[in-house]
Amino acid sequence: TGVQTCALPIYEQFDAYAKKVAMLCDWVIATLGVELVFIPNCTYGVDTPNEDDRVASQRIFHYMQYQSQAYLIGEEYTLPETLSLFPHLSMMLSSRRHSCVFAAIHYVPFIAGTMGYSYHFQPFLDSIQLSESLVDLSAESFEGFQVKIQETWNHREEIKGKLEQALPSVRRKAHQHVDGIVDIVMRRGEAQKTPVTVGI
């Protein structure tokens, strides 16, 4: 099972938050009988080292009881290297939208944890008919998160089926947007008589 968490919310309060997440991780290991892999999605420290997911993972790992069943990735992986991990996961728990997208495109059931910014996840979750996969992490207790983890685990084959049905349509829409963007950029380039570079 993959885990990804970032140091957002409030940095001063992150140590208490890390302890709560560590307890949740221990509960996942003990209840589901799985191993956890902490997969960093953002590996930078522009304003503070806490922006780096590896720092957050290390602080959570420090408080875990079942450290022997959890693995930290300390290196800075390329995107292809990160993506190569997802087909090996049974489930993904993440507070980053990109990790949820990576899980979805590999048909891996996931739970998106939010600290009160559901608008960041909701359009994507609605597009794949998994709006119920969103959990509020700002609650005092993680009991609701535990219930959602257990439900997702118990119905993971059904969720995989939903993803397999929903993703082809999402991919088609994404390609339509890309085609539209390329068309706009190319027309602008022709109007300005300047070379245009498009990255996709």
N, C-alpha and C positions, 0 to 999 in steps of 0.2 A: 504494500500500500504506500502510495506517495504522499508526502506532506510538504506543503510550501506555506511559509508564513513570513510576513514582513513586519518591520518594527513600528509601523503605524499602528496604533493610535498616537498617544502622547508619550514622548520619549522618556520623561521622568518616571512614568508609571509602567514602563515596559517590563521592569523586573517582576512586578507582581503579576502582570499579564503572562510573562514567560512561565512562571510557576503554575498558573492555571492551565496553560497549553500543555505543559509537561505532564500534569495530572491527566489531562485528556488523552495524550499520547500513550501513557501507561495503561489507561483504561482500554484504549483501542487494542493494544497488544494483548492484554489479559483477556478481553472479552471475545475478540475475533480470532485470536491465535495467529496473528500475522506479524511480519517484520515491517518496519517502517524505513523509508528512504527519504531523507530531507533533500529536496531538489531545489536549488536556488534558481530563481527566475531573473532577479535583478542583482547584479554583482558590481556595485559601484558605491562610492562614498563621497559624493560631491559636497554635500553640506555637512554630513555627519556619517561616521562609520555605520550607524544604525540603519542607514538606507540599504545596506548590503544584506541580502537575505541570509547569507552565510553567517553573519554576526548574530542575527535573530535565531537561527537554527542552533548555533553553538550555545547560546544562553538557555534555550529551551532544553537542549540535550543535557546540559549541566545539572538540571533539576530532575531529570528523569530517573526512575527507579530501574527500568528495564533497558539500560543502555546497551546491553549485549545484543538486543534485538532491534536496534536502531542504527542507521548508517548516515553519516554526514558526508556531503560532497564538498570538499574544500577548494577544489580547483575552479578556475573560471572556464566553464564549458562554452563551446561554440553552440549556435542554434541547432545545427544537425546533431551534435553530440547530446544536447539536452533532449531533443525530440526522440532520439534513439532509445531513451529510457522508458518512454510511455507505453509502448506495446507490452512491456513486462509487468505493468501494474495491474492490480485487481481493482483498485479504487484510488481516487485522488481527493485530498482535502486541501483546499487552497484559499488564500485571501487575495490572490492576484488573478485578474481576469485572463491574462495570457495563459497561465497554467491550466485554467478551466477549458480554454479553447484547445490547447494542446491535448488535453485528456479527451475532449469530445471528438476531435478528428481521428483519434485512435480507438474510438468506441469504448473508452474507459469511463465507467460511472464516476461522478465527481460530486462534491459538495462545495459550493462557493460561500465563504464566510465573509461577511461585511461588517464594518464598524459604523454603520449608519449611512452608507452611500450606496444604497441598493440600485440607484439609477445607473451606476457604473456597470452593473451586471445584467439588469433586467431585460434590456432589448435582446441581448444574445440568448439569454435563457428562454425568453418567449419564442424566439425564432426556432429553437430546437424542442419546444414544448416541454421544457423542464423547469418552469418557473418555481416549482416546489423545491428545487435543489438549492435555494438560497437560505442562509441561516444568519441571524443577527448575533454577532460575537460581542456586542456591547452589553449584553445581558449580564446580570450579576452572577448567574450560574450557567454552566455549560450543559445543563440537563437537557435542554431542547436540542442542542447540537448532538448529544449522545443518542437521543431518540432518532434523529435524522440519519446519523451514521448507521445505526442498526437497521433502519428501514432500507436505506440505500444498499447496504450489504446483502440483506435478505432478498432484495429485488434486483440485484445487479444484472442478471441475464435479461430481465424485462427492460431495464434501462438501456442496455446495449442495443436491444432491438429497436427502441425508440430512436436512438442516435443513428442507427443504420438507415432508418426510414426518413429521418428529418434532414440529414446532412447533404444528400444530393441536391435538394432544393436550395439550401443555404449556399452551397458552392456555386450553383448556377447564378444566383443573385449577386454573389461576390464578383464573379467574372463579368457580369453585366455592368457593375459599377466600375470595374477596372477598364473595360472597353470605353465607357463614357468619359472617364478621366483622361485616357489616352487621346480620345478624339478632341476633347477640349484643349489639351496641351498642344496637340499637333496643329490645330487651327490657330491657336495663339502664336505659335512659332512661325507659321506661314504668314500671318498678318504682320509680324514684326520682322520677317525675313532674317531670323536668327536661327542657328542650330538649336535643336531641342533634345535633351537627354531625358529619357523616362526610365525610372527604376521601378521594377515590380518584384 
